[in-house]
């Protein structure tokens, strides 16, 4: 719990409700970036190789 409270302090949050909303949107943004990178660097090239790469 100490890590979470330090994150809240760094983000400048005072109330629990505000902190929860902020952390939720940070998590959503993280998941979106992670998903985009995974598709771009793993699934995209694999699909390309599967459909067009082998002869």
Backbone bond lengths (Angstrom), bond angles and torsions (degrees), N, CA, C in turn:
res aa  C-N    CA-C-N  psi(-1)  N-CA   C-N-CA  omega(-1)  CA-C   N-CA-C  phi
1 X - - - 1.456 - - 1.527 111.38 -
2 X 1.296 116.99 -22.45 1.459 119.62 -179.67 1.522 111.34 -65.48
3 X 1.348 116.50 -36.43 1.460 120.69 179.37 1.518 109.85 -64.64
4 X 1.331 116.74 -44.62 1.461 120.81 -179.53 1.517 111.24 -61.94
5 X 1.318 117.66 -41.26 1.459 119.35 179.76 1.526 111.19 -67.64
6 X 1.330 117.60 -34.64 1.465 118.93 177.86 1.524 110.77 -69.54
7 X 1.339 117.23 -34.15 1.466 120.07 175.83 1.519 109.58 -64.47
8 X 1.304 116.92 -43.42 1.463 121.01 179.07 1.521 111.05 -61.48
9 X 1.330 117.06 -41.45 1.459 120.75 178.92 1.525 110.95 -64.23
10 X 1.320 116.93 -41.89 1.459 120.53 -178.99 1.522 111.70 -66.85
11 X 1.319 116.54 -33.48 1.460 119.74 179.62 1.524 111.90 -82.57
12 X 1.318 117.71 -3.54 1.451 121.95 176.22 1.510 114.30 72.67
13 X 1.319 117.27 40.51 1.456 120.80 -177.75 1.525 110.55 -102.46
14 X 1.313 115.32 142.67 1.454 119.21 -179.21 1.515 111.72 -109.97
15 X 1.316 118.18 -50.80 1.457 121.50 -176.83 1.514 112.38 -90.43
16 X 1.325 115.67 153.72 1.464 120.09 -179.83 1.524 111.69 -65.51
17 X 1.320 116.34 -39.12 1.457 119.46 -179.14 1.523 110.97 -65.36
18 X 1.328 116.27 -43.77 1.470 120.37 177.91 1.529 110.49 -63.40
19 X 1.303 116.26 -41.64 1.462 121.01 -179.71 1.526 110.57 -63.71
20 X 1.310 116.56 -41.97 1.458 120.46 179.34 1.512 112.06 -62.70
21 X 1.330 116.62 -42.30 1.470 120.33 178.68 1.517 110.72 -64.27
22 X 1.319 116.23 -43.59 1.468 120.75 -178.01 1.533 110.54 -64.82
23 X 1.317 116.99 -46.42 1.462 120.64 -179.48 1.523 110.56 -64.82
24 X 1.335 117.07 -36.58 1.461 121.00 177.06 1.522 110.67 -59.21
25 X 1.336 117.31 -47.51 1.462 120.08 -178.37 1.522 112.10 -70.94
26 X 1.319 117.70 -31.65 1.471 120.41 174.09 1.518 109.19 -63.68
27 X 1.345 117.29 -41.95 1.465 122.41 179.68 1.534 110.72 -65.62
28 X 1.331 116.97 -42.92 1.465 121.03 178.54 1.528 110.25 -61.69
29 X 1.324 117.02 -43.52 1.459 120.99 178.69 1.524 110.91 -62.67
30 X 1.336 116.51 -43.64 1.467 121.19 178.26 1.526 110.74 -58.74
31 X 1.336 116.92 -45.94 1.460 120.72 -178.84 1.527 111.27 -64.31
32 X 1.327 117.16 -38.14 1.467 120.82 179.15 1.526 110.97 -64.95
33 X 1.324 116.63 -43.99 1.467 120.59 178.98 1.522 110.16 -65.40
34 X 1.324 116.68 -44.86 1.464 121.21 179.82 1.527 110.72 -61.10
35 X 1.321 117.49 -43.33 1.461 121.03 179.08 1.512 112.28 -64.26
36 X 1.318 116.32 -42.06 1.463 120.54 179.05 1.528 111.18 -62.73
37 X 1.317 116.34 -44.50 1.467 119.53 179.55 1.525 111.76 -65.97
38 X 1.324 116.57 -39.17 1.463 120.32 179.64 1.523 110.76 -63.28
39 X 1.322 116.85 -45.30 1.463 120.28 179.00 1.520 110.22 -65.04
40 X 1.327 116.63 -42.32 1.464 120.35 -175.98 1.519 113.04 -67.32
41 X 1.316 116.83 -41.63 1.460 119.79 -172.08 1.524 115.14 -101.41
42 X 1.335 118.13 -14.45 1.466 119.78 -177.98 1.528 110.92 -119.08
43 X 1.324 117.65 -65.58 1.465 120.82 -173.02 1.518 112.56 -70.62
44 X 1.309 117.96 -38.14 1.461 120.09 178.37 1.520 112.85 -59.60
45 X 1.334 117.76 -55.18 1.468 119.31 178.35 1.533 113.43 -61.39
46 X 1.330 117.42 -36.93 1.462 119.42 177.82 1.523 111.43 -63.93
47 X 1.314 117.03 -43.14 1.463 120.58 178.51 1.528 110.34 -64.97
48 X 1.324 116.64 -41.65 1.466 120.08 178.27 1.528 110.68 -60.44
49 X 1.320 116.29 -47.41 1.466 119.45 179.81 1.529 111.20 -62.94
50 X 1.323 116.66 -41.20 1.454 120.37 -178.33 1.525 111.45 -62.62
51 X 1.332 116.91 -44.28 1.453 119.82 -175.50 1.532 114.13 -86.54
52 X 1.323 117.88 -31.34 1.464 120.29 -173.02 1.511 114.86 -125.19
53 X 1.321 118.73 -14.74 1.455 120.61 -168.74 1.502 115.76 -83.71
54 X 1.316 118.62 -40.57 1.455 118.19 -176.29 1.541 109.43 -90.86
55 X 1.309 115.38 145.08 1.468 119.85 -176.49 1.518 110.61 -112.86
